[in-house]
Each structure stands twice: as C-alpha cells, then as structure tokens.
C-alpha cells in the first residue's frame, strides 16, 4: 500500500494518494503502542477494525514463515556447495 513518510524536523507526514483514495483523510483515528501505529479509516467500526487487525497478524505470521523457509533453503544450498 505504500509508506507514510514523516519529516523528522516538522513531524508532518505524507500520506500516499492511494491511501487517501481509500478513505484515509480528514480525521483518521490512530491507536499506537510502543512498536506499531494503526490507522483506522473514518467510519470503520471497532468490530471491523479488529477483524482487519487479525488479518494483518496472519499476514505477518505468513511473512515470517516465508522468510524462515527462504533462510533454510539458502542454508541448505550453501552446505551442498
């Protein structure tokens, strides 16, 4: 979807057009913890946000599995050479 760029001096953020076109504009609610920031599109219910975050968690787990598989393949390839 693209990255949000935050100017370290001013704190101004650039939200890519594709995100703005998806409805992330005007007053966007945020929820943050010490490691992540979640942007909730205006008008989205808490229930829908929770479902969406569960999908994000599944995606992150899949990415970790994929990375680990790639690392295993690279390790086996090095050992066979």
Secondary structure, 3 states (H helix, E strand, C coil): CCCCEECCCCCCEECCHHHHHCCCCCCCEEEECCCCEEEECCCCCHHHHHHHHHHHHHHHHHHHHHHHHHHHHHHHHHHHC
